[in-house]
Amino acid sequence: MRLLSALPFTLFAFLIYNGLSFTAGETDPGFWTTPVITFGMVSGATFQLLASDLLITAGLFFLFVEILKATRIGRAALLDHMLSVLVLVAYLVEFLVLPQAATSLFFILMVIALIDVIAGFSISITGARRDVAFGHGDMH
């Protein structure tokens, strides 16, 4: 159970993208631009939520969960940070090597993973700095 809580949620966006790009995206290159939700607005305009927009929204939600997880301390938090770095490396390698990943959607998801890594370490370092006081106050 501890291993599952250490899994970075940004991995799920990575897996969803790959799962859909290598299956539905292979047969329909315009898969990510397909409207998932369409409805009329009061203004008369038509709102369309594309498949790519939905995945970006999910990626941002996963980032939010990761930022909340970064406030934890202990071995599970360290494992989570290390796995987040591995997810970012997987994004970067796939972005550079595979043609299916050379999209703006994948790039945005990769930036979300980068923000996860930077925020996770920053929050952990800030929390650790508060826990340990060096030379603050007089020790008598």
N, CA, C and O atoms as a DFTB+ gen file, in Angstrom:
560 C
 N C O
     1  1       0.829      -1.194       0.000
     2  2       0.000       0.000       0.000
     3  2       0.870       1.253       0.000
     4  3       0.523       2.248      -0.636
     5  1       2.003       1.211       0.711
     6  2       2.892       2.355       0.773
     7  2       3.456       2.676      -0.605
     8  3       3.636       3.845      -0.947
     9  1       3.736       1.638      -1.400
    10  2       4.257       1.858      -2.743
    11  2       3.222       2.560      -3.616
    12  3       3.573       3.433      -4.409
    13  1       1.950       2.187      -3.477
    14  2       0.906       2.829      -4.266
    15  2       0.765       4.308      -3.927
    16  3       0.506       5.124      -4.811
    17  1       0.933       4.660      -2.660
    18  2       0.828       6.070      -2.281
    19  2       2.040       6.862      -2.750
    20  3       1.975       8.088      -2.838
    21  1       3.144       6.186      -3.053
    22  2       4.344       6.859      -3.537
    23  2       4.339       7.033      -5.050
    24  3       5.165       7.772      -5.586
    25  1       3.423       6.366      -5.747
    26  2       3.367       6.518      -7.206
    27  2       2.963       7.941      -7.573
    28  3       1.977       8.461      -7.050
    29  1       3.715       8.570      -8.463
    30  2       3.347       9.921      -8.878
    31  2       2.081       9.899      -9.743
    32  3       1.961       9.085     -10.658
    33  1       1.162      10.779      -9.449
    34  2      -0.081      10.831     -10.205
    35  2       0.151      11.315     -11.632
    36  3      -0.666      11.054     -12.514
    37  1       1.274      12.027     -11.868
    38  2       1.570      12.458     -13.236
    39  2       1.844      11.259     -14.136
    40  3       1.774      11.367     -15.360
    41  1       2.152      10.132     -13.537
    42  2       2.330       8.897     -14.308
    43  2       1.016       8.504     -14.990
    44  3       1.032       7.957     -16.093
    45  1      -0.117       8.780     -14.340
    46  2      -1.403       8.407     -14.917
    47  2      -1.684       9.176     -16.201
    48  3      -2.206       8.602     -17.157
    49  1      -1.349      10.461     -16.244
    50  2      -1.518      11.240     -17.473
    51  2      -0.621      10.678     -18.572
    52  3      -1.026      10.597     -19.732
    53  1       0.592      10.294     -18.204
    54  2       1.537       9.680     -19.141
    55  2       0.962       8.386     -19.724
    56  3       1.006       8.164     -20.934
    57  1       0.427       7.545     -18.850
    58  2      -0.130       6.264     -19.295
    59  2      -1.393       6.457     -20.133
    60  3      -1.595       5.749     -21.119
    61  1      -2.235       7.402     -19.751
    62  2      -3.451       7.672     -20.525
    63  2      -3.078       8.166     -21.917
    64  3      -3.633       7.704     -22.914
    65  1      -2.132       9.112     -21.982
    66  2      -1.712       9.631     -23.286
    67  2      -1.184       8.503     -24.163
    68  3      -1.594       8.355     -25.314
    69  1      -0.264       7.704     -23.606
    70  2       0.318       6.614     -24.390
    71  2      -0.722       5.583     -24.789
    72  3      -0.732       5.114     -25.927
    73  1      -1.590       5.230     -23.862
    74  2      -2.614       4.240     -24.167
    75  2      -3.519       4.679     -25.303
    76  3      -3.852       3.884     -26.182
    77  1      -3.920       5.951     -25.284
    78  2      -4.812       6.444     -26.332
    79  2      -4.069       6.782     -27.624
    80  3      -4.608       6.578     -28.712
    81  1      -2.848       7.293     -27.524
    82  2      -2.091       7.657     -28.729
    83  2      -1.669       6.439     -29.525
    84  3      -1.663       6.470     -30.756
    85  1      -1.319       5.373     -28.839
    86  2      -0.842       4.192     -29.538
    87  2      -1.971       3.248     -29.944
    88  3      -1.728       2.240     -30.607
    89  1      -3.201       3.569     -29.552
    90  2      -4.345       2.754     -29.998
    91  2      -5.267       3.602     -30.864
    92  3      -5.255       3.464     -32.087
    93  1      -6.057       4.466     -30.265
    94  2      -7.011       5.284     -31.018
    95  2      -6.293       6.297     -31.902
    96  3      -6.743       6.567     -33.016
    97  1      -5.183       6.862     -31.426
    98  2      -4.442       7.854     -32.188
    99  2      -3.780       7.285     -33.423
   100  3      -3.546       8.011     -34.388
   101  1      -3.475       6.001     -33.411
   102  2      -2.870       5.360     -34.585
   103  2      -3.872       5.262     -35.729
   104  3      -3.513       5.437     -36.893
   105  1      -5.126       4.983     -35.395
   106  2      -6.142       4.839     -36.438
   107  2      -6.765       6.173     -36.817
   108  3      -7.223       6.342     -37.947
   109  1      -6.790       7.125     -35.883
   110  2      -7.363       8.452     -36.128
   111  2      -6.376       9.516     -35.651
   112  3      -6.342       9.835     -34.462
   113  1      -5.569      10.071     -36.566
   114  2      -4.556      11.055     -36.171
   115  2      -5.149      12.300     -35.507
   116  3      -4.454      12.967     -34.741
   117  1      -6.392      12.622     -35.776
   118  2      -7.033      13.781     -35.177
   119  2      -7.782      13.465     -33.899
   120  3      -8.657      14.224     -33.485
   121  1      -7.442      12.341     -33.266
   122  2      -8.153      11.895     -32.072
   123  2      -8.178      12.956     -30.983
   124  3      -9.219      13.186     -30.368
   125  1      -7.039      13.609     -30.734
   126  2      -6.942      14.565     -29.630
   127  2      -7.721      15.844     -29.892
   128  3      -7.989      16.600     -28.959
   129  1      -8.091      16.103     -31.148
   130  2      -8.872      17.311     -31.465
   131  2     -10.362      17.005     -31.580
   132  3     -11.141      17.855     -32.010
   133  1     -10.753      15.808     -31.202
   134  2     -12.156      15.415     -31.238
   135  2     -12.895      16.022     -30.046
   136  3     -12.461      15.867     -28.904
   137  1     -14.017      16.716     -30.307
   138  2     -14.793      17.258     -29.176
   139  2     -15.389      16.134     -28.331
   140  3     -15.998      15.202     -28.856
   141  1     -15.204      16.239     -27.011
   142  2     -15.766      15.268     -26.078
   143  2     -17.111      15.778     -25.576
   144  3     -18.074      15.022     -25.449
   145  1     -17.154      17.068     -25.296
   146  2     -18.377      17.707     -24.803
   147  2     -18.638      18.945     -25.649
   148  3     -17.730      19.741     -25.890
   149  1     -19.860      19.103     -26.092
   150  2     -20.254      20.294     -26.842
   151  2     -21.617      20.739     -26.338
   152  3     -22.553      19.942     -26.275
   153  1     -21.727      22.016     -25.978
   154  2     -23.039      22.546     -25.623
   155  2     -23.069      24.047     -25.852
   156  3     -22.046      24.731     -25.848
   157  1     -24.296      24.528     -26.051
   158  2     -24.498      25.946     -26.311
   159  2     -24.464      26.753     -25.031
   160  3     -24.960      26.326     -23.989
   161  1     -23.872      27.921     -25.131
   162  2     -23.777      28.828     -23.990
   163  2     -24.911      29.845     -24.063
   164  3     -25.538      30.003     -25.110
   165  1     -25.170      30.516     -22.982
   166  2     -26.211      31.540     -22.930
   167  2     -25.895      32.651     -23.927
   168  3     -26.804      33.248     -24.504
   169  1     -24.614      32.927     -24.128
   170  2     -24.195      33.989     -25.043
   171  2     -24.464      33.648     -26.499
   172  3     -24.377      34.516     -27.368
   173  1     -24.788      32.400     -26.769
   174  2     -25.008      31.967     -28.141
   175  2     -23.807      31.242     -28.728
   176  3     -23.910      30.603     -29.776
   177  1     -22.668      31.341     -28.051
   178  2     -21.473      30.636     -28.504
   179  2     -21.597      29.148     -28.182
   180  3     -22.381      28.745     -27.322
   181  1     -20.815      28.354     -28.883
   182  2     -20.788      26.914     -28.643
   183  2     -19.483      26.564     -27.934
   184  3     -18.397      26.900     -28.408
   185  1     -19.600      25.890     -26.797
   186  2     -18.438      25.459     -26.032
   187  2     -18.098      24.033     -26.423
   188  3     -18.963      23.157     -26.425
   189  1     -16.816      23.801     -26.758
   190  2     -16.344      22.459     -27.066
   191  2     -15.152      22.134     -26.181
   192  3     -14.187      22.896     -26.112
   193  1     -15.229      21.009     -25.512
   194  2     -14.108      20.507     -24.731
   195  2     -13.506      19.354     -25.526
   196  3     -14.135      18.313     -25.715
   197  1     -12.274      19.565     -25.987
   198  2     -11.604      18.560     -26.800
   199  2     -10.990      17.481     -25.922
   200  3     -10.810      17.680     -24.721
   201  1     -10.671      16.347     -26.518
   202  2     -10.023      15.259     -25.783
   203  2      -8.697      15.733     -25.195
   204  3      -8.351      15.362     -24.073
   205  1      -7.955      16.548     -25.941
   206  2      -6.682      17.066     -25.427
   207  2      -6.904      17.984     -24.233
   208  3      -6.142      17.939     -23.267
   209  1      -7.942      18.819     -24.289
   210  2      -8.252      19.712     -23.168
   211  2      -8.604      18.914     -21.916
   212  3      -8.230      19.283     -20.802
   213  1      -9.316      17.833     -22.115
   214  2      -9.715      16.986     -20.992
   215  2      -8.492      16.351     -20.331
   216  3      -8.422      16.255     -19.106
   217  1      -7.527      15.917     -21.149
   218  2      -6.321      15.308     -20.583
   219  2      -5.451      16.356     -19.879
   220  3      -4.848      16.057     -18.849
   221  1      -5.378      17.562     -20.411
   222  2      -4.636      18.629     -19.729
   223  2      -5.292      18.937     -18.384
   224  3      -4.602      19.120     -17.381
   225  1      -6.612      18.993     -18.364
   226  2      -7.332      19.240     -17.114
   227  2      -7.045      18.131     -16.108
   228  3      -6.827      18.407     -14.929
   229  1      -7.043      16.890     -16.561
   230  2      -6.710      15.770     -15.676
   231  2      -5.268      15.895     -15.189
   232  3      -4.989      15.644     -14.017
   233  1      -4.349      16.280     -16.079
   234  2      -2.950      16.469     -15.699
   235  2      -2.785      17.536     -14.633
   236  3      -1.983      17.384     -13.711
   237  1      -3.548      18.621     -14.757
   238  2      -3.492      19.678     -13.741
   239  2      -4.059      19.197     -12.411
   240  3      -3.552      19.566     -11.352
   241  1      -5.099      18.381     -12.455
   242  2      -5.636      17.794     -11.224
   243  2      -4.598      16.873     -10.586
   244  3      -4.408      16.892      -9.370
   245  1      -3.927      16.068     -11.411
   246  2      -2.884      15.183     -10.889
   247  2      -1.743      15.999     -10.277
   248  3      -1.171      15.595      -9.265
   249  1      -1.409      17.141     -10.881
   250  2      -0.379      18.011     -10.327
   251  2      -0.804      18.537      -8.958
   252  3       0.008      18.589      -8.034
   253  1      -2.060      18.922      -8.828
   254  2      -2.572      19.393      -7.542
   255  2      -2.420      18.315      -6.467
   256  3      -1.988      18.607      -5.352
   257  1      -2.770      17.086      -6.798
   258  2      -2.639      15.980      -5.847
   259  2      -1.169      15.777      -5.479
   260  3      -0.843      15.530      -4.318
   261  1      -0.287      15.883      -6.471
   262  2       1.144      15.718      -6.208
   263  2       1.680      16.812      -5.294
   264  3       2.522      16.544      -4.438
   265  1       1.206      18.031      -5.466
   266  2       1.647      19.117      -4.592
   267  2       1.175      18.874      -3.166
   268  3       1.907      19.144      -2.214
   269  1      -0.042      18.366      -3.013
   270  2      -0.513      18.009      -1.672
   271  2       0.330      16.894      -1.074
   272  3       0.641      16.924       0.116
   273  1       0.703      15.909      -1.889
   274  2       1.527      14.809      -1.403
   275  2       2.928      15.269      -1.019
   276  3       3.577      14.651      -0.175
   277  1       3.400      16.361      -1.640
   278  2       4.759      16.847      -1.366
   279  2       4.903      17.393       0.044
   280  3       6.023      17.579       0.519
   281  1       3.801      17.651       0.715
   282  2       3.872      18.173       2.080
   283  2       4.152      17.077       3.099
   284  3       4.409      17.372       4.266
   285  1       4.106      15.822       2.676
   286  2       4.414      14.712       3.588
   287  2       5.901      14.644       3.856
   288  3       6.710      15.173       3.094
   289  1       6.252      13.991       4.939
   290  2       7.660      13.752       5.236
   291  2       7.863      12.257       5.417
   292  3       6.906      11.520       5.652
   293  1       9.090      11.814       5.309
   294  2       9.394      10.402       5.525
   295  2       9.907       9.728       4.273
   296  3      10.140      10.373       3.251
   297  1      10.081       8.416       4.367
   298  2      10.629       7.639       3.257
   299  2       9.694       7.591       2.060
   300  3      10.146       7.598       0.915
   301  1       8.390       7.541       2.320
   302  2       7.429       7.494       1.216
   303  2       7.515       8.765       0.381
   304  3       7.377       8.709      -0.841
   305  1       7.740       9.905       1.020
   306  2       7.869      11.168       0.296
   307  2       9.129      11.165      -0.561
   308  3       9.107      11.636      -1.698
   309  1      10.224      10.639      -0.025
   310  2      11.463      10.562      -0.788
   311  2      11.299       9.648      -1.992
   312  3      11.762       9.968      -3.087
   313  1      10.642       8.515      -1.794
   314  2      10.382       7.597      -2.898
   315  2       9.493       8.265      -3.949
   316  3       9.705       8.090      -5.149
   317  1       8.509       9.022      -3.499
   318  2       7.625       9.743      -4.416
   319  2       8.414      10.736      -5.259
   320  3       8.178      10.846      -6.462
   321  1       9.348      11.461      -4.645
   322  2      10.164      12.420      -5.389
   323  2      11.039      11.717      -6.420
   324  3      11.168      12.179      -7.554
   325  1      11.631      10.612      -6.026
   326  2      12.489       9.872      -6.961
   327  2      11.680       9.328      -8.141
   328  3      12.126       9.385      -9.286
   329  1      10.501       8.806      -7.854
   330  2       9.658       8.287      -8.934
   331  2       9.156       9.418      -9.835
   332  3       8.987       9.219     -11.038
   333  1       8.917      10.594      -9.266
   334  2       8.502      11.742     -10.074
   335  2       9.597      12.139     -11.059
   336  3       9.314      12.511     -12.198
   337  1      10.840      12.057     -10.613
   338  2      11.963      12.348     -11.512
   339  2      12.013      11.313     -12.634
   340  3      12.256      11.662     -13.789
   341  1      11.785      10.047     -12.301
   342  2      11.778       8.999     -13.331
   343  2      10.650       9.214     -14.340
   344  3      10.831       8.987     -15.536
   345  1       9.485       9.654     -13.856
   346  2       8.374       9.948     -14.771
   347  2       8.761      11.095     -15.703
   348  3       8.485      11.040     -16.901
   349  1       9.394      12.122     -15.164
   350  2       9.842      13.243     -16.000
   351  2      10.855      12.767     -17.041
   352  3      10.784      13.181     -18.198
   353  1      11.780      11.921     -16.657
   354  2      12.762      11.384     -17.604
   355  2      12.054      10.576     -18.691
   356  3      12.415      10.669     -19.865
   357  1      11.054       9.786     -18.310
   358  2      10.293       9.017     -19.301
   359  2       9.584       9.954     -20.289
   360  3       9.582       9.710     -21.495
   361  1       8.979      11.036     -19.757
   362  2       8.360      12.033     -20.638
   363  2       9.393      12.594     -21.614
   364  3       9.142      12.662     -22.817
   365  1      10.547      12.994     -21.097
   366  2      11.560      13.637     -21.919
   367  2      12.089      12.697     -23.004
   368  3      12.224      13.097     -24.160
   369  1      12.386      11.463     -22.638
   370  2      12.892      10.493     -23.607
   371  2      11.846      10.222     -24.681
   372  3      12.157      10.207     -25.872
   373  1      10.618      10.010     -24.258
   374  2       9.568       9.736     -25.230
   375  2       9.325      10.942     -26.142
   376  3       9.091      10.778     -27.339
   377  1       9.381      12.147     -25.578
   378  2       9.189      13.365     -26.369
   379  2      10.260      13.485     -27.451
   380  3       9.966      13.890     -28.576
   381  1      11.489      13.137     -27.116
   382  2      12.596      13.262     -28.059
   383  2      12.668      12.128     -29.075
   384  3      13.201      12.316     -30.168
   385  1      12.141      10.956     -28.733
   386  2      12.361       9.770     -29.553
   387  2      11.145       9.342     -30.379
   388  3      11.303       8.935     -31.530
   389  1       9.946       9.425     -29.818
   390  2       8.773       8.878     -30.496
   391  2       7.968       9.947     -31.230
   392  3       7.693      11.007     -30.667
   393  1       7.592       9.684     -32.463
   394  2       6.806      10.675     -33.206
   395  2       5.416      10.910     -32.611
   396  3       4.862      11.999     -32.758
   397  1       4.848       9.910     -31.946
   398  2       3.528      10.075     -31.324
   399  2       3.566      11.069     -30.168
   400  3       2.533      11.614     -29.780
   401  1       4.746      11.303     -29.624
   402  2       4.880      12.203     -28.473
   403  2       5.295      13.614     -28.891
   404  3       5.425      14.493     -28.039
   405  1       5.500      13.837     -30.155
   406  2       5.925      15.158     -30.633
   407  2       4.706      16.045     -30.870
   408  3       4.484      16.538     -31.976
   409  1       3.925      16.237     -29.815
   410  2       2.720      17.068     -29.902
   411  2       2.750      18.113     -28.796
   412  3       3.449      17.954     -27.795
   413  1       1.990      19.173     -28.986
   414  2       1.915      20.205     -27.950
   415  2       1.247      19.659     -26.689
   416  3       1.601      20.059     -25.580
   417  1       0.288      18.753     -26.848
   418  2      -0.365      18.140     -25.692
   419  2       0.656      17.398     -24.839
   420  3       0.686      17.560     -23.619
   421  1       1.484      16.594     -25.472
   422  2       2.488      15.833     -24.721
   423  2       3.485      16.779     -24.070
   424  3       3.907      16.553     -22.936
   425  1       3.863      17.840     -24.782
   426  2       4.785      18.823     -24.224
   427  2       4.205      19.471     -22.968
   428  3       4.914      19.636     -21.976
   429  1       2.929      19.837     -23.001
   430  2       2.278      20.445     -21.828
   431  2       2.247      19.454     -20.666
   432  3       2.491      19.840     -19.522
   433  1       1.954      18.196     -20.940
   434  2       1.966      17.179     -19.880
   435  2       3.375      17.001     -19.308
   436  3       3.540      16.769     -18.110
   437  1       4.385      17.111     -20.172
   438  2       5.766      17.005     -19.716
   439  2       6.130      18.199     -18.826
   440  3       6.841      18.033     -17.834
   441  1       5.655      19.381     -19.166
   442  2       5.896      20.560     -18.332
   443  2       5.195      20.406     -16.981
   444  3       5.732      20.820     -15.954
   445  1       4.004      19.815     -16.976
   446  2       3.309      19.541     -15.714
   447  2       4.153      18.602     -14.849
   448  3       4.255      18.800     -13.639
   449  1       4.759      17.581     -15.466
   450  2       5.627      16.666     -14.720
   451  2       6.866      17.389     -14.205
   452  3       7.330      17.104     -13.101
   453  1       7.412      18.328     -14.995
   454  2       8.559      19.116     -14.549
   455  2       8.185      19.981     -13.344
   456  3       8.942      20.062     -12.376
   457  1       7.036      20.618     -13.404
   458  2       6.569      21.431     -12.280
   459  2       6.378      20.558     -11.041
   460  3       6.667      20.988      -9.925
   461  1       5.894      19.339     -11.237
   462  2       5.736      18.406     -10.116
   463  2       7.076      18.148      -9.441
   464  3       7.168      18.179      -8.214
   465  1       8.110      17.896     -10.228
   466  2       9.432      17.613      -9.667
   467  2       9.972      18.836      -8.927
   468  3      10.435      18.726      -7.792
   469  1       9.912      19.993      -9.569
   470  2      10.452      21.210      -8.953
   471  2       9.665      21.568      -7.688
   472  3      10.258      21.874      -6.654
   473  1       8.349      21.532      -7.769
   474  2       7.512      21.876      -6.612
   475  2       7.705      20.868      -5.482
   476  3       7.771      21.253      -4.314
   477  1       7.794      19.598      -5.816
   478  2       7.967      18.571      -4.788
   479  2       9.235      18.775      -3.985
   480  3       9.219      18.732      -2.755
   481  1      10.345      19.000      -4.698
   482  2      11.603      19.226      -3.982
   483  2      11.582      20.554      -3.235
   484  3      12.079      20.634      -2.112
   485  1      11.021      21.590      -3.834
   486  2      10.971      22.903      -3.176
   487  2      10.146      22.856      -1.894
   488  3      10.556      23.404      -0.871
   489  1       9.004      22.215      -1.947
   490  2       8.138      22.121      -0.771
   491  2       8.806      21.281       0.307
   492  3       8.738      21.618       1.489
   493  1       9.445      20.201      -0.089
   494  2      10.128      19.344       0.892
   495  2      11.287      20.072       1.551
   496  3      11.477      19.965       2.762
   497  1      12.061      20.809       0.770
   498  2      13.199      21.546       1.325
   499  2      12.711      22.637       2.267
   500  3      13.280      22.835       3.341
   501  1      11.663      23.344       1.869
   502  2      11.115      24.398       2.726
   503  2      10.598      23.814       4.036
   504  3      10.827      24.381       5.104
   505  1       9.903      22.687       3.955
   506  2       9.398      22.031       5.164
   507  2      10.519      21.550       6.056
   508  3      10.431      21.667       7.279
   509  1      11.578      21.008       5.465
   510  2      12.713      20.528       6.247
   511  2      13.440      21.691       6.916
   512  3      13.932      21.554       8.036
   513  1      13.509      22.816       6.246
   514  2      14.169      23.996       6.810
   515  2      13.419      24.484       8.049
   516  3      14.030      24.961       9.005
   517  1      12.105      24.362       8.023
   518  2      11.320      24.774       9.196
   519  2      11.491      23.800      10.355
   520  3      11.443      24.197      11.519
   521  1      11.689      22.532      10.034
   522  2      11.827      21.514      11.080
   523  2      13.168      21.598      11.801
   524  3      13.269      21.232      12.972
   525  1      14.187      22.073      11.113
   526  2      15.521      22.128      11.690
   527  2      15.932      23.590      11.789
   528  3      15.999      24.298      10.784
   529  1      16.206      24.028      13.001
   530  2      16.634      25.413      13.211
   531  2      18.119      25.418      13.527
   532  3      18.560      24.805      14.499
   533  1      18.888      26.116      12.695
   534  2      20.328      26.225      12.906
   535  2      20.656      27.615      13.414
   536  3      20.505      28.596      12.686
   537  1      21.108      27.710      14.673
   538  2      21.575      28.974      15.212
   539  2      20.501      30.021      15.439
   540  3      20.824      31.206      15.526
   541  1      19.268      29.645      15.536
   542  2      18.202      30.608      15.796
   543  2      17.968      30.702      17.300
   544  3      17.714      29.700      17.969
   545  1      18.059      31.895      17.803
   546  2      17.807      32.075      19.237
   547  2      19.043      31.779      20.050
   548  3      20.023      31.242      19.535
   549  1      18.997      32.122      21.293
   550  2      20.104      31.861      22.201
   551  2      19.890      30.539      22.912
   552  3      18.804      30.271      23.424
   553  1      20.904      29.729      22.943
   554  2      20.852      28.441      23.636
   555  2      21.608      28.580      24.950
   556  3      22.838      28.619      24.928
   557  1      20.949      28.656      26.064
   558  2      21.593      28.796      27.379
   559  2      21.420      27.549      28.180
   560  3      21.891      27.473      29.314
